[in-house]
Amino acid sequence: RLSFGGNALITESEPIELIGTLPFTLPFARVKSESDTLDMKVNVKNEGLGIINILTPAIAWETGKGNLQLSIGGTLKNPIAEGIAQVENATLKARAFPEPLTGLTGTIRFVGDRINIEGLNGLFSRGKINVKGVIPLAESFFPNDPDLANPVRVSFDQLDLNLKGVYQGGVTGLLEVKGTALNPKVSGEIQLYKGQVF
């Protein structure tokens, strides 16, 4: 097993607190971990959310307030998470897009085997983006689960995209994200208008 714990400074004032154990076997080890259970706790706030820039090079945290308090248990196959992520007036930059997502505000709750996006709203390319809904972490919902009728919905309202060499013009649409967070299935409709495909 791999045990870890401590604080790390990504910026001058906001440490990342991380502690836990997880199953890990070194490539040359003859003995495997006896347990596949997870036990991790993460506490990050404000500028500490810059850790996103290290973990996911495709997305960069630029500014804003926010916090993540998360405990993860269960196993690698069936993780259980408890906690909350909140952002207020955040700016994120995605490598794939020329403009940042600004004014991102909302709350995500981690509740056992599911992620409840209570609402994330932001401005992008002179339009609005809204994300809301529930998605299971690793195992699909049972047919009688009430959250099955509340998939994650991502709406785009009057975006004005300028993707050099690809498309320039308006975008409106609604996507649904079903499946699981570890294996999402995306469907929906995106409408292009008053634009040009290159």
C-alpha positions as YAML, in Angstrom:
chain: A
units: angstrom
residues:
- id: 1
  name: ARG
  ca: [0.00, 0.00, 0.00]
- id: 2
  name: LEU
  ca: [1.03, 3.56, -0.58]
- id: 3
  name: SER
  ca: [0.52, 5.90, 2.38]
- id: 4
  name: PHE
  ca: [0.95, 9.64, 1.99]
- id: 5
  name: GLY
  ca: [0.17, 12.84, 3.79]
- id: 6
  name: GLY
  ca: [1.13, 16.44, 4.07]
- id: 7
  name: ASN
  ca: [0.71, 19.94, 2.76]
- id: 8
  name: ALA
  ca: [1.97, 21.34, -0.52]
- id: 9
  name: LEU
  ca: [2.20, 24.97, -1.57]
- id: 10
  name: ILE
  ca: [1.24, 25.60, -5.18]
- id: 11
  name: THR
  ca: [0.98, 29.32, -4.46]
- id: 12
  name: GLU
  ca: [2.42, 31.43, -1.66]
- id: 13
  name: SER
  ca: [-0.66, 31.39, 0.56]
- id: 14
  name: GLU
  ca: [-2.99, 28.43, -0.07]
- id: 15
  name: PRO
  ca: [-1.65, 24.97, 0.85]
- id: 16
  name: ILE
  ca: [-3.11, 21.74, -0.45]
- id: 17
  name: GLU
  ca: [-3.79, 19.23, 2.32]
- id: 18
  name: LEU
  ca: [-3.65, 15.62, 1.20]
- id: 19
  name: ILE
  ca: [-3.58, 12.47, 3.32]
- id: 20
  name: GLY
  ca: [-4.45, 8.85, 2.69]
- id: 21
  name: THR
  ca: [-3.62, 5.34, 1.62]
- id: 22
  name: LEU
  ca: [-4.32, 3.48, -1.58]
- id: 23
  name: PRO
  ca: [-3.49, 0.09, -3.05]
- id: 24
  name: PHE
  ca: [-0.20, 0.21, -4.90]
- id: 25
  name: THR
  ca: [2.24, -2.50, -5.86]
- id: 26
  name: LEU
  ca: [5.71, -1.66, -7.08]
- id: 27
  name: PRO
  ca: [6.55, -3.24, -10.46]
- id: 28
  name: PHE
  ca: [9.29, -5.42, -8.93]
- id: 29
  name: ALA
  ca: [7.36, -6.40, -5.76]
- id: 30
  name: ARG
  ca: [6.56, -10.05, -5.12]
- id: 31
  name: VAL
  ca: [3.77, -9.30, -2.66]
- id: 32
  name: LYS
  ca: [0.63, -7.43, -3.67]
- id: 33
  name: SER
  ca: [-1.42, -5.19, -1.42]
- id: 34
  name: GLU
  ca: [-3.75, -7.22, 0.79]
- id: 35
  name: SER
  ca: [-6.55, -4.70, 0.41]
- id: 36
  name: ASP
  ca: [-7.89, -2.67, -2.51]
- id: 37
  name: THR
  ca: [-9.55, -0.08, -0.26]
- id: 38
  name: LEU
  ca: [-9.08, 3.64, -0.66]
- id: 39
  name: ASP
  ca: [-8.81, 6.18, 2.14]
- id: 40
  name: MET
  ca: [-8.00, 9.69, 0.96]
- id: 41
  name: LYS
  ca: [-8.79, 13.19, 2.16]
- id: 42
  name: VAL
  ca: [-8.20, 16.36, 0.15]
- id: 43
  name: ASN
  ca: [-8.65, 19.97, 1.24]
- id: 44
  name: VAL
  ca: [-7.89, 22.71, -1.28]
- id: 45
  name: LYS
  ca: [-9.06, 26.31, -1.46]
- id: 46
  name: ASN
  ca: [-8.75, 29.43, -3.58]
- id: 47
  name: GLU
  ca: [-5.32, 29.72, -5.20]
- id: 48
  name: GLY
  ca: [-4.53, 26.14, -4.18]
- id: 49
  name: LEU
  ca: [-6.96, 25.11, -6.91]
- id: 50
  name: GLY
  ca: [-4.06, 25.91, -9.23]
- id: 51
  name: ILE
  ca: [-3.20, 22.23, -8.74]
- id: 52
  name: ILE
  ca: [-5.58, 21.74, -11.70]
- id: 53
  name: ASN
  ca: [-2.86, 23.26, -13.88]
- id: 54
  name: ILE
  ca: [-0.48, 20.45, -12.93]
- id: 55
  name: LEU
  ca: [-2.96, 17.56, -13.00]
- id: 56
  name: THR
  ca: [-4.76, 18.46, -16.24]
- id: 57
  name: PRO
  ca: [-2.64, 20.37, -18.73]
- id: 58
  name: ALA
  ca: [-5.68, 20.85, -20.99]
- id: 59
  name: ILE
  ca: [-7.37, 23.10, -18.37]
- id: 60
  name: ALA
  ca: [-5.83, 25.96, -16.39]
- id: 61
  name: TRP
  ca: [-7.21, 27.65, -13.26]
- id: 62
  name: GLU
  ca: [-6.58, 31.38, -13.69]
- id: 63
  name: THR
  ca: [-8.49, 33.26, -10.97]
- id: 64
  name: GLY
  ca: [-11.43, 33.06, -8.60]
- id: 65
  name: LYS
  ca: [-12.47, 31.71, -5.25]
- id: 66
  name: GLY
  ca: [-13.24, 28.12, -4.50]
- id: 67
  name: ASN
  ca: [-12.73, 25.17, -2.24]
- id: 68
  name: LEU
  ca: [-12.68, 21.40, -2.42]
- id: 69
  name: GLN
  ca: [-13.19, 19.26, 0.67]
- id: 70
  name: LEU
  ca: [-13.31, 15.61, -0.31]
- id: 71
  name: SER
  ca: [-13.01, 12.21, 1.37]
- id: 72
  name: ILE
  ca: [-12.72, 9.13, -0.84]
- id: 73
  name: GLY
  ca: [-13.22, 5.60, 0.44]
- id: 74
  name: GLY
  ca: [-14.46, 2.34, -0.96]
- id: 75
  name: THR
  ca: [-12.34, 0.54, -3.56]
- id: 76
  name: LEU
  ca: [-10.78, 1.40, -6.90]
- id: 77
  name: LYS
  ca: [-13.70, -0.33, -8.65]
- id: 78
  name: ASN
  ca: [-16.39, 1.15, -6.39]
- id: 79
  name: PRO
  ca: [-15.20, 4.44, -4.90]
- id: 80
  name: ILE
  ca: [-17.32, 6.25, -2.35]
- id: 81
  name: ALA
  ca: [-16.88, 10.02, -2.09]
- id: 82
  name: GLU
  ca: [-18.17, 12.54, 0.43]
- id: 83
  name: GLY
  ca: [-17.58, 16.24, 0.17]
- id: 84
  name: ILE
  ca: [-18.17, 19.48, -1.63]
- id: 85
  name: ALA
  ca: [-16.59, 21.60, -4.34]
- id: 86
  name: GLN
  ca: [-17.58, 25.24, -4.68]
- id: 87
  name: VAL
  ca: [-16.39, 27.92, -7.06]
- id: 88
  name: GLU
  ca: [-17.21, 31.61, -7.17]
- id: 89
  name: ASN
  ca: [-16.42, 33.90, -10.09]
- id: 90
  name: ALA
  ca: [-13.67, 31.59, -11.35]
- id: 91
  name: THR
  ca: [-11.87, 31.84, -14.67]
- id: 92
  name: LEU
  ca: [-10.69, 28.66, -16.40]
- id: 93
  name: LYS
  ca: [-8.75, 28.45, -19.63]
- id: 94
  name: ALA
  ca: [-9.00, 25.37, -21.85]
- id: 95
  name: ARG
  ca: [-6.24, 24.73, -24.33]
- id: 96
  name: ALA
  ca: [-8.81, 23.80, -27.01]
- id: 97
  name: PHE
  ca: [-10.55, 27.20, -26.93]
- id: 98
  name: PRO
  ca: [-9.21, 30.69, -27.63]
- id: 99
  name: GLU
  ca: [-11.25, 32.35, -24.86]
- id: 100
  name: PRO
  ca: [-11.53, 31.49, -21.15]
- id: 101
  name: LEU
  ca: [-14.65, 30.40, -19.28]
- id: 102
  name: THR
  ca: [-15.37, 33.29, -16.90]
- id: 103
  name: GLY
  ca: [-17.66, 33.97, -13.96]
- id: 104
  name: LEU
  ca: [-17.88, 30.24, -13.20]
- id: 105
  name: THR
  ca: [-19.96, 29.87, -10.05]
- id: 106
  name: GLY
  ca: [-21.62, 26.85, -8.50]
- id: 107
  name: THR
  ca: [-21.59, 23.85, -6.21]
- id: 108
  name: ILE
  ca: [-20.85, 20.17, -6.70]
- id: 109
  name: ARG
  ca: [-21.61, 17.67, -3.94]
- id: 110
  name: PHE
  ca: [-20.03, 14.24, -3.68]
- id: 111
  name: VAL
  ca: [-22.60, 12.00, -2.03]
- id: 112
  name: GLY
  ca: [-21.54, 8.37, -1.65]
- id: 113
  name: ASP
  ca: [-21.63, 6.70, -5.05]
- id: 114
  name: ARG
  ca: [-22.66, 9.80, -6.99]
- id: 115
  name: ILE
  ca: [-21.74, 13.35, -7.96]
- id: 116
  name: ASN
  ca: [-24.51, 15.94, -7.68]
- id: 117
  name: ILE
  ca: [-23.83, 19.05, -9.74]
- id: 118
  name: GLU
  ca: [-26.28, 21.45, -8.11]
- id: 119
  name: GLY
  ca: [-25.47, 24.04, -10.71]
- id: 120
  name: LEU
  ca: [-22.42, 25.45, -12.45]
- id: 121
  name: ASN
  ca: [-22.94, 28.62, -14.46]
- id: 122
  name: GLY
  ca: [-20.43, 30.58, -16.46]
- id: 123
  name: LEU
  ca: [-19.88, 32.85, -19.41]
- id: 124
  name: PHE
  ca: [-18.03, 31.74, -22.48]
- id: 125
  name: SER
  ca: [-17.51, 33.46, -25.80]
- id: 126
  name: ARG
  ca: [-20.30, 36.02, -25.21]
- id: 127
  name: GLY
  ca: [-22.78, 33.29, -24.25]
- id: 128
  name: LYS
  ca: [-23.84, 31.25, -21.22]
- id: 129
  name: ILE
  ca: [-23.01, 27.71, -20.11]
- id: 130
  name: ASN
  ca: [-25.00, 25.86, -17.45]
- id: 131
  name: VAL
  ca: [-24.28, 22.40, -16.01]
- id: 132
  name: LYS
  ca: [-26.66, 20.59, -13.65]
- id: 133
  name: GLY
  ca: [-27.53, 17.01, -12.76]
- id: 134
  name: VAL
  ca: [-26.36, 13.81, -11.10]
- id: 135
  name: ILE
  ca: [-23.95, 11.14, -12.35]
- id: 136
  name: PRO
  ca: [-22.77, 7.99, -10.57]
- id: 137
  name: LEU
  ca: [-19.05, 7.64, -9.88]
- id: 138
  name: ALA
  ca: [-18.34, 4.10, -11.11]
- id: 139
  name: GLU
  ca: [-21.47, 1.92, -11.16]
- id: 140
  name: SER
  ca: [-24.55, 2.79, -13.23]
- id: 141
  name: PHE
  ca: [-27.75, 3.67, -11.42]
- id: 142
  name: PHE
  ca: [-30.31, 0.90, -10.85]
- id: 143
  name: PRO
  ca: [-33.46, 1.29, -13.00]
- id: 144
  name: ASN
  ca: [-35.53, 2.45, -10.00]
- id: 145
  name: ASP
  ca: [-33.01, 5.06, -8.77]
- id: 146
  name: PRO
  ca: [-34.67, 8.52, -8.71]
- id: 147
  name: ASP
  ca: [-31.47, 10.19, -9.96]
- id: 148
  name: LEU
  ca: [-31.69, 8.20, -13.20]
- id: 149
  name: ALA
  ca: [-34.21, 10.82, -14.37]
- id: 150
  name: ASN
  ca: [-31.79, 13.65, -13.53]
- id: 151
  name: PRO
  ca: [-28.73, 13.14, -15.80]
- id: 152
  name: VAL
  ca: [-26.07, 15.81, -16.09]
- id: 153
  name: ARG
  ca: [-27.22, 18.37, -18.63]
- id: 154
  name: VAL
  ca: [-24.84, 20.86, -20.21]
- id: 155
  name: SER
  ca: [-26.54, 23.74, -21.99]
- id: 156
  name: PHE
  ca: [-24.88, 26.24, -24.30]
- id: 157
  name: ASP
  ca: [-26.79, 29.44, -24.96]
- id: 158
  name: GLN
  ca: [-25.75, 31.80, -27.76]
- id: 159
  name: LEU
  ca: [-22.02, 31.16, -27.76]
- id: 160
  name: ASP
  ca: [-20.04, 33.04, -30.39]
- id: 161
  name: LEU
  ca: [-17.13, 30.73, -31.21]
- id: 162
  name: ASN
  ca: [-14.03, 31.55, -33.19]
- id: 163
  name: LEU
  ca: [-12.05, 28.33, -33.57]
- id: 164
  name: LYS
  ca: [-9.36, 29.23, -36.09]
- id: 165
  name: GLY
  ca: [-9.39, 26.97, -39.10]
- id: 166
  name: VAL
  ca: [-12.41, 25.00, -37.81]
- id: 167
  name: TYR
  ca: [-15.55, 27.10, -37.21]
- id: 168
  name: GLN
  ca: [-16.59, 30.68, -36.66]
- id: 169
  name: GLY
  ca: [-20.14, 31.54, -35.63]
- id: 170
  name: GLY
  ca: [-22.93, 30.90, -33.16]
- id: 171
  name: VAL
  ca: [-23.47, 27.75, -31.09]
- id: 172
  name: THR
  ca: [-26.49, 26.71, -29.02]
- id: 173
  name: GLY
  ca: [-27.18, 23.26, -27.65]
- id: 174
  name: LEU
  ca: [-27.97, 20.78, -24.92]
- id: 175
  name: LEU
  ca: [-25.86, 17.73, -24.06]
- id: 176
  name: GLU
  ca: [-26.75, 14.93, -21.65]
- id: 177
  name: VAL
  ca: [-24.04, 13.02, -19.82]
- id: 178
  name: LYS
  ca: [-25.12, 9.56, -18.68]
- id: 179
  name: GLY
  ca: [-23.19, 6.42, -17.82]
- id: 180
  name: THR
  ca: [-20.71, 7.05, -15.02]
- id: 181
  name: ALA
  ca: [-18.10, 9.68, -14.20]
- id: 182
  name: LEU
  ca: [-15.41, 7.09, -15.00]
- id: 183
  name: ASN
  ca: [-17.15, 6.02, -18.23]
- id: 184
  name: PRO
  ca: [-19.43, 8.85, -19.43]
- id: 185
  name: LYS
  ca: [-21.81, 8.60, -22.39]
- id: 186
  name: VAL
  ca: [-22.53, 11.94, -24.02]
- id: 187
  name: SER
  ca: [-25.48, 12.61, -26.31]
- id: 188
  name: GLY
  ca: [-27.47, 15.62, -27.36]
- id: 189
  name: GLU
  ca: [-27.83, 18.29, -29.97]
- id: 190
  name: ILE
  ca: [-25.63, 21.22, -30.90]
- id: 191
  name: GLN
  ca: [-26.90, 23.83, -33.35]
- id: 192
  name: LEU
  ca: [-24.53, 25.97, -35.37]
- id: 193
  name: TYR
  ca: [-25.94, 29.23, -36.73]
- id: 194
  name: LYS
  ca: [-24.73, 32.31, -38.57]
- id: 195
  name: GLY
  ca: [-21.37, 30.65, -38.98]
- id: 196
  name: GLN
  ca: [-18.80, 29.26, -41.32]
- id: 197
  name: VAL
  ca: [-17.08, 25.86, -41.24]
- id: 198
  name: PHE
  ca: [-13.51, 25.91, -42.61]
...
